Amino acid sequence: MLTARTTGRLATRSSRQAARVTIDGRELVNFGSNDYLALAADPRLADAAAAAAEQEGWGSGASPLISGHGRSHERLEERLAEFEGTQAALVFSTGFAANAGTIAALVGPGDVVFTDRKNHASLLDGCRLSRADVRVNAHGDYEHLEQSLSKAAKYRRRLIVTDSLFSMDGDLAPLCELADLAERHAAMLMIDEAHATGVFGPLGRGVAEHLGVEERVHVRVGTLSKAIGAMGGYVCGSRDLIEWLYHRGRPFLFSTSHPPSVAATCQAAFALLDSPDGEKLIKKLWANTKYFKRLLKKRGFSTGASETPITPIHVGEAAKAFEFSRKLFEAGVYAPAVGYPTVAEGKARLRAIVTATHKRADLEKAADVLAEVGKNLGIV
C-alpha cells in the first residue's frame, strides 16, 4: 500500500510473513499483516501442506462441482462446520468471493439489502452484483437501520449485511441490536467475521460468539487468510443454505478449487487453534494489543474506537499520512497508510495490526519511532 501509492509499484517482501519482515531490502517491524496468530509461516502448517501435495498433487484441476472437490476439501468443510457449530460449511477461493457470491445468491431484483457504510468492499460489491435495491446505513447506527427497515415491507426478501469487526477502524458491529432488528422485520442477517475468526470468542468463532448471538445469525462468513494463516473464505450455516450456494454461488460454481495443500494447511491451523499452543497465541495477541495501545496513548496518538488488534493511527490528510508511513519505513517500521477511497476523504490514517509474536521490545521501538516521526511532521 505504501510504495504502490508513492512510487507506482508494489512493495516486495523477500522474507516470510512475520512480526519482522524484509521489504524492498530493508528489515522492518511489521504492522502491515493480518496474520494475527503468526500461523502464516508456522512449520506445522508447512508440513501439512507438503504432505497433502505429496499425496494428492498440487493442483485440484477443476471447479468443485466437476472434479475439483477432493478429500482434503471435504475434511476442511466438515472441520469448519464443527468449529462454527453449524450444520454445514462451504469454502470459496477467497473471502471476497465468499461475500460477493453469497449476497448475490440470497437476494436479487425485487429484494432489498441493507449495508453498513463502512462494510468491506466485498460486501458492498456483493450488494451491487445482486441487483437488489441497496440501502446504505450510517455506520453502526441501528436506529437509522430500523427506520429503513420499517419502510421495506413491500420487498420479497430483506437482507442485513455487516462486518462484525470493521477493518479500518477496529470497532465492533452492534450485533445484538442487529439480530433484534432482523427478527422484528423478518430479515436475514449475514455477518462477515473475517478479522474476528480465531481472535474473538471463547472458541475463536468471532464476534457473534463473543456477544452470544450465534444462533440468531443466519449466514456467517469467515476467512482462512488472516488468523488462520492460509487463503480462502467460507460460509457456514444451515444445510439448506449451503445446498443453495452449491447451485447459486457463482464464484464457487465457476472457480477452480484450492490446491489440496491449502485445504490441509487450514485443517492443521484449526487443530492448532484447539490446542494449548493456540490458546497461548490468542492470549499473547491480546496482551500485545493492549500493551501497544497503552504505548501509543502515552505518546499522544488517537486510535479512535478500536478495541481490537487493528490499531488505526488517525492523521487526516492523505498526503501527510503517506509521508508519515514513508518516514516510518525509513526508520524501520512498516505501518501502511490508508487514504481515499478506502476511507473517507480527510480520514486518512495508518493502520497498524498487532500480532501474537510481536516482542515487547519491538512494540516499544515502534511506539518511540512513531512518536519521533509524528512530532517532526506535526501529527502529535
Backbone torsions as a table, in degrees:
resi	resn	phi	psi	omega
1	MET	NA	-35.1	-178.2
2	LEU	-70.0	-59.3	-172.6
3	THR	-74.5	-30.7	177.8
4	ALA	-61.6	-36.8	-178.1
5	ARG	-78.2	-33.7	-171.8
6	THR	-100.2	-22.9	-178.3
7	THR	-125.6	-2.4	179.4
8	GLY	81.4	12.9	177.2
9	ARG	-140.8	165.6	179.4
10	LEU	-85.6	146.4	172.7
11	ALA	-67.3	147.3	-179.5
12	THR	-117.5	117.0	176.9
13	ARG	-89.4	128.1	-178.5
14	SER	-111.3	9.7	177.3
15	SER	-121.1	173.9	171.7
16	ARG	-65.9	156.5	173.5
17	GLN	-68.3	126.2	-175.8
18	ALA	-164.1	178.5	178.0
19	ALA	-65.8	-25.8	170.1
20	ARG	-121.9	131.8	-177.8
21	VAL	-133.1	164.6	172.2
22	THR	-112.5	118.1	-179.3
23	ILE	-125.5	128.1	-177.5
24	ASP	50.1	39.1	176.1
25	GLY	80.2	4.4	-177.4
26	ARG	-116.1	131.6	177.1
27	GLU	-80.9	132.0	-171.5
28	LEU	-137.2	148.1	164.1
29	VAL	-73.2	124.8	-167.4
30	ASN	-99.3	117.1	172.0
31	PHE	-118.7	20.5	-176.0
32	GLY	-109.5	21.3	-176.4
33	SER	-121.4	147.2	173.2
34	ASN	-92.5	13.0	-176.2
35	ASP	-81.3	67.2	-168.9
36	TYR	-54.6	-41.4	-174.3
37	LEU	-102.6	10.0	177.1
38	ALA	58.9	39.9	179.0
39	LEU	-92.5	-13.4	-174.6
40	ALA	-60.3	-28.3	179.1
41	ALA	-118.3	17.7	-178.6
42	ASP	-68.5	127.6	-177.0
43	PRO	-62.7	-25.3	178.5
44	ARG	-68.0	-34.4	176.1
45	LEU	-72.5	-37.8	178.0
46	ALA	-63.1	-38.8	178.0
47	ASP	-63.6	-41.3	178.9
48	ALA	-64.6	-39.4	178.4
49	ALA	-64.0	-44.0	-178.8
50	ALA	-64.1	-42.3	-179.4
51	ALA	-64.1	-41.3	-179.6
52	ALA	-67.8	-39.5	177.9
53	ALA	-63.5	-37.3	178.9
54	GLU	-67.0	-40.1	-175.0
55	GLN	-83.3	-38.7	-170.9
56	GLU	-115.5	-1.2	-176.7
57	GLY	85.9	172.1	-176.7
58	TRP	-84.5	-55.9	-177.0
59	GLY	-87.9	153.4	177.5
60	SER	-91.2	-21.2	166.8
61	GLY	86.4	-14.8	-176.4
62	ALA	-166.4	172.2	175.0
63	SER	-71.8	161.6	-176.1
64	PRO	-58.9	-35.1	-175.2
65	LEU	-79.9	-6.9	177.5
66	ILE	-99.8	-80.3	177.6
67	SER	-145.0	12.4	-174.5
68	GLY	-85.8	-5.4	-177.4
69	HIS	-90.7	99.0	-177.2
70	GLY	-95.7	-178.1	-178.2
71	ARG	-63.1	-36.8	178.8
72	SER	-62.7	-39.1	178.8
73	HIS	-67.0	-42.4	179.2
74	GLU	-62.1	-43.9	179.2
75	ARG	-63.2	-39.1	179.5
76	LEU	-63.5	-44.9	-179.1
77	GLU	-65.9	-36.3	174.0
78	GLU	-63.3	-41.4	-179.8
79	ARG	-66.6	-39.2	179.4
80	LEU	-65.0	-43.2	178.4
81	ALA	-62.4	-40.0	177.4
82	GLU	-64.9	-45.3	-179.5
83	PHE	-60.9	-43.0	-176.2
84	GLU	-84.6	-11.3	-178.7
85	GLY	69.8	34.9	-179.6
86	THR	-118.5	171.4	-178.8
87	GLN	-69.4	-34.7	-173.8
88	ALA	-158.3	167.4	177.3
89	ALA	-148.0	157.4	-179.3
90	LEU	-137.8	131.4	-178.2
91	VAL	-97.1	133.3	174.2
92	PHE	-109.0	164.5	-178.0
93	SER	-64.7	-33.0	177.4
94	THR	-143.9	163.6	173.3
95	GLY	-64.5	-35.7	177.9
96	PHE	-59.9	-46.2	179.6
97	ALA	-64.0	-37.9	179.5
98	ALA	-61.5	-46.3	-179.7
99	ASN	-67.8	-52.5	-175.9
100	ALA	-62.6	-43.0	-177.9
101	GLY	-70.7	-35.3	-177.5
102	THR	-71.7	-44.6	179.1
103	ILE	-60.0	-46.1	-179.0
104	ALA	-65.2	-23.3	178.0
105	ALA	-83.3	-22.6	-174.6
106	LEU	-92.8	-31.4	-178.3
107	VAL	-134.8	159.0	179.7
108	GLY	-158.9	-159.6	178.0
109	PRO	-54.4	134.6	-176.9
110	GLY	93.4	-5.2	178.5
111	ASP	-113.8	173.5	178.7
112	VAL	-137.1	142.3	178.5
113	VAL	-126.7	136.6	-178.5
114	PHE	-110.1	126.4	-175.3
115	THR	-130.8	138.7	175.8
116	ASP	-67.5	141.6	-177.3
117	ARG	-58.0	-29.8	-176.7
118	LYS	-101.8	17.4	176.4
119	ASN	-62.5	155.8	178.2
120	HIS	-61.2	153.0	-178.3
121	ALA	-55.9	-33.2	-179.3
122	SER	-64.8	-35.8	176.3
123	LEU	-70.9	-43.6	-179.8
124	LEU	-63.3	-42.3	178.9
125	ASP	-67.3	-36.6	176.5
126	GLY	-61.0	-39.4	177.3
127	CYS	-61.4	-44.8	-179.7
128	ARG	-65.6	-42.9	-178.1
129	LEU	-65.8	-26.3	-176.2
130	SER	-67.9	-23.8	-175.0
131	ARG	67.0	11.5	169.8
132	ALA	-76.6	163.6	171.1
133	ASP	-67.9	137.8	-176.1
134	VAL	-114.5	129.8	175.6
135	ARG	-118.1	118.1	-179.5
136	VAL	-95.8	124.9	-176.1
137	ASN	-108.7	151.4	178.8
138	ALA	-55.9	144.3	-172.9
139	HIS	-58.5	122.5	175.1
140	GLY	66.7	9.9	-174.0
141	ASP	-97.4	89.6	-177.0
142	TYR	-72.4	-20.6	175.5
143	GLU	-69.7	-40.4	174.6
144	HIS	-61.8	-42.5	179.2
145	LEU	-62.0	-41.0	179.9
146	GLU	-62.7	-38.3	176.8
147	GLN	-60.6	-41.4	179.0
148	SER	-67.4	-42.0	-180.0
149	LEU	-64.7	-34.1	-178.3
150	SER	-66.3	-17.4	179.6
151	LYS	-102.8	11.5	-171.1
152	ALA	-112.1	17.7	-176.3
153	ALA	-64.4	-24.3	-175.8
154	LYS	-72.2	-17.4	-174.8
155	TYR	-79.8	149.5	178.5
156	ARG	-65.2	-49.3	178.8
157	ARG	-129.7	148.1	176.8
158	ARG	-125.9	128.6	-178.2
159	LEU	-127.9	127.8	173.9
160	ILE	-103.6	126.5	178.2
161	VAL	-124.0	139.7	179.8
162	THR	-156.9	148.9	162.9
163	ASP	-68.0	148.2	172.2
164	SER	-85.4	-32.2	178.4
165	LEU	-132.3	119.0	-172.8
166	PHE	-82.9	126.3	-164.9
167	SER	-74.2	-17.3	-179.6
168	MET	-99.8	-19.8	-178.2
169	ASP	-115.7	-20.2	179.5
170	GLY	75.5	15.2	179.2
171	ASP	-98.2	167.3	-175.6
172	LEU	-105.0	147.7	175.2
173	ALA	-75.0	150.2	177.3
174	PRO	-79.6	72.2	-170.7
175	LEU	-65.1	-32.8	178.9
176	CYS	-62.5	-46.3	179.7
177	GLU	-67.2	-38.1	178.8
178	LEU	-65.5	-38.0	176.9
179	ALA	-64.5	-39.6	176.4
180	ASP	-60.3	-44.9	-179.0
181	LEU	-64.5	-42.3	179.8
182	ALA	-60.0	-42.3	179.6
183	GLU	-68.4	-39.9	-176.9
184	ARG	-69.5	-30.8	-174.7
185	HIS	-113.1	18.3	177.0
186	ALA	51.2	48.5	179.5
187	ALA	-111.3	154.4	170.8
188	MET	-83.5	147.8	177.9
189	LEU	-121.4	122.6	179.6
190	MET	-122.2	129.4	179.5
191	ILE	-126.4	146.5	177.1
192	ASP	-105.1	113.7	-177.7
193	GLU	-96.9	23.7	-170.9
194	ALA	-48.6	-50.6	-176.0
195	HIS	-89.0	0.6	-177.9
196	ALA	-110.2	-19.9	179.0
197	THR	-60.5	127.7	-179.8
198	GLY	80.0	-1.9	-175.8
199	VAL	-116.5	-44.8	-177.4
200	PHE	-106.8	153.7	175.0
201	GLY	89.9	148.7	-179.6
202	PRO	-56.2	-32.2	179.8
203	LEU	-105.2	3.2	179.4
204	GLY	80.4	16.8	-176.6
205	ARG	-78.3	-18.8	177.5
206	GLY	125.9	-166.4	-174.6
207	VAL	-69.6	-33.2	178.4
208	ALA	-59.9	-41.3	175.7
209	GLU	-67.9	-43.9	-179.9
210	HIS	-55.4	-38.9	-177.4
211	LEU	-97.2	-1.9	175.9
212	GLY	74.8	31.7	-178.3
213	VAL	-119.4	17.5	-176.7
214	GLU	-52.6	-45.4	-175.4
215	GLU	-70.8	-10.5	-177.7
216	ARG	-102.3	1.0	179.2
217	VAL	-103.5	124.5	-174.4
218	HIS	-78.9	-34.7	-176.1
219	VAL	-134.3	122.0	177.3
220	ARG	-117.1	130.2	178.8
221	VAL	-112.7	138.6	175.8
222	GLY	-132.2	171.2	177.8
223	THR	-121.6	153.6	177.1
224	LEU	-108.7	6.2	-171.6
225	SER	-110.3	1.5	-179.4
226	LYS	-112.0	-100.0	-178.4
227	ALA	-62.5	-25.7	-178.3
228	ILE	-77.9	-19.9	170.5
229	GLY	81.1	12.6	-177.5
230	ALA	-123.6	-121.2	177.0
231	MET	-155.8	155.3	176.7
232	GLY	113.8	173.8	175.6
233	GLY	-137.9	167.7	179.2
234	TYR	-148.7	158.1	175.1
235	VAL	-121.9	136.3	177.5
236	CYS	-132.9	151.1	-178.7
237	GLY	168.5	-144.4	-178.2
238	SER	-73.3	160.0	174.9
239	ARG	-60.6	-38.3	179.0
240	ASP	-61.9	-42.0	178.8
241	LEU	-59.9	-48.1	-176.1
242	ILE	-66.5	-39.6	178.4
243	GLU	-66.7	-33.2	174.7
244	TRP	-63.5	-43.4	-179.3
245	LEU	-68.6	-27.4	175.1
246	TYR	-52.8	-37.2	-172.4
247	HIS	-107.8	-14.8	-176.6
248	ARG	-118.9	-11.8	-179.8
249	GLY	-84.0	91.3	-170.3
250	ARG	-59.4	-40.6	177.5
251	PRO	-63.5	-26.8	174.8
252	PHE	-76.4	-45.2	-176.5
253	LEU	-62.3	-39.7	-167.9
254	PHE	-113.5	19.2	176.0
255	SER	-117.5	141.2	174.6
256	THR	-65.1	141.1	180.0
257	SER	-63.1	156.7	171.6
258	HIS	-53.8	153.5	166.6
259	PRO	-58.0	145.4	178.9
260	PRO	-54.5	-32.0	-179.4
261	SER	-63.6	-31.8	178.1
262	VAL	-68.3	-44.4	179.2
263	ALA	-62.0	-40.6	179.3
264	ALA	-67.5	-37.6	177.0
265	THR	-60.2	-43.5	-180.0
266	CYS	-64.1	-40.4	176.9
267	GLN	-60.0	-42.0	178.9
268	ALA	-63.7	-37.0	179.5
269	ALA	-65.3	-42.1	179.5
270	PHE	-68.7	-34.2	175.1
271	ALA	-63.5	-39.1	178.2
272	LEU	-66.4	-40.1	177.6
273	LEU	-58.1	-34.9	-178.3
274	ASP	-79.1	-5.9	-175.0
275	SER	-96.6	167.8	174.6
276	PRO	-57.8	-32.6	178.3
277	ASP	-63.4	-40.0	178.4
278	GLY	-64.0	-42.5	178.2
279	GLU	-60.9	-39.9	178.5
280	LYS	-64.8	-40.3	-180.0
281	LEU	-63.3	-42.9	-179.9
282	ILE	-64.7	-42.9	177.7
283	LYS	-62.0	-40.5	179.6
284	LYS	-67.3	-38.3	177.5
285	LEU	-57.2	-47.1	-177.1
286	TRP	-72.9	-33.4	175.8
287	ALA	-65.0	-43.6	178.0
288	ASN	-64.0	-40.5	-179.6
289	THR	-59.9	-50.5	-178.2
290	LYS	-64.9	-38.6	-179.6
291	TYR	-65.0	-45.8	-177.8
292	PHE	-65.8	-40.1	178.2
293	LYS	-62.9	-38.4	177.0
294	ARG	-63.7	-42.2	179.0
295	LEU	-60.4	-44.2	-178.7
296	LEU	-67.5	-41.9	179.8
297	LYS	-60.7	-42.0	178.4
298	LYS	-61.7	-26.7	-178.3
299	ARG	-96.8	10.5	170.9
300	GLY	89.7	12.2	-179.0
301	PHE	-90.9	147.3	173.8
302	SER	-100.9	128.2	175.5
303	THR	-110.6	17.4	174.1
304	GLY	61.6	-139.2	-175.1
305	ALA	-91.9	10.5	-175.6
306	SER	-62.9	133.2	173.4
307	GLU	-130.6	30.2	-173.2
308	THR	-138.9	176.1	176.9
309	PRO	-63.1	-18.3	174.2
310	ILE	-73.3	117.4	-173.1
311	THR	-120.8	94.6	178.1
312	PRO	-77.2	137.8	175.2
313	ILE	-114.2	103.4	-169.4
314	HIS	-75.2	132.8	-178.6
315	VAL	-119.0	-48.0	179.4
316	GLY	112.1	-82.4	-177.8
317	GLU	-77.6	134.7	-177.1
318	ALA	-62.6	-44.2	-178.1
319	ALA	-59.1	-40.5	-179.9
320	LYS	-70.0	-36.5	179.1
321	ALA	-64.2	-43.1	-179.7
322	PHE	-70.6	-33.6	174.9
323	GLU	-67.1	-40.4	176.9
324	PHE	-58.1	-48.9	-179.6
325	SER	-62.0	-40.3	-179.9
326	ARG	-64.8	-42.5	179.5
327	LYS	-66.0	-38.0	176.8
328	LEU	-63.1	-42.2	178.3
329	PHE	-56.7	-45.0	179.5
330	GLU	-64.6	-27.4	-179.0
331	ALA	-93.6	3.5	174.2
332	GLY	99.1	16.1	179.6
333	VAL	-126.6	127.3	178.8
334	TYR	-102.9	105.4	178.3
335	ALA	-135.4	94.9	-173.9
336	PRO	-61.1	144.5	175.4
337	ALA	-89.0	149.2	178.9
338	VAL	-129.9	125.6	178.8
339	GLY	-131.8	-171.2	178.8
340	TYR	-61.9	137.9	11.5
341	PRO	-94.8	2.7	179.7
342	THR	-62.9	-38.0	172.4
343	VAL	-125.9	167.5	-177.5
344	ALA	-64.5	154.3	176.3
345	GLU	-59.6	138.3	-178.2
346	GLY	81.1	1.8	-178.4
347	LYS	-118.0	25.7	-178.5
348	ALA	-62.8	150.8	-179.3
349	ARG	-156.3	166.1	162.7
350	LEU	-89.4	146.6	175.0
351	ARG	-118.3	108.2	-179.6
352	ALA	-104.7	124.7	-180.0
353	ILE	-112.1	122.1	-179.7
354	VAL	-85.6	144.6	177.9
355	THR	-123.3	173.3	-177.1
356	ALA	-68.5	-23.8	-173.8
357	THR	-105.4	9.3	169.8
358	HIS	-64.7	132.0	176.7
359	LYS	-84.8	150.7	-179.8
360	ARG	-56.6	-39.5	-179.2
361	ALA	-62.1	-37.7	178.7
362	ASP	-70.4	-38.1	177.2
363	LEU	-64.2	-41.1	178.6
364	GLU	-66.3	-43.2	177.6
365	LYS	-60.3	-46.3	-178.9
366	ALA	-61.1	-43.0	179.6
367	ALA	-62.8	-40.3	178.4
368	ASP	-65.5	-42.4	179.3
369	VAL	-65.8	-42.4	176.9
370	LEU	-58.0	-43.6	-178.9
371	ALA	-65.7	-43.0	-177.9
372	GLU	-66.7	-48.7	-179.9
373	VAL	-67.0	-41.8	178.4
374	GLY	-60.2	-39.0	178.2
375	LYS	-65.6	-42.7	-180.0
376	ASN	-62.8	-30.6	-179.6
377	LEU	-92.9	-0.1	179.4
378	GLY	75.4	23.9	-179.1
379	ILE	-88.0	-34.4	174.8
380	VAL	-126.9	NA	NA
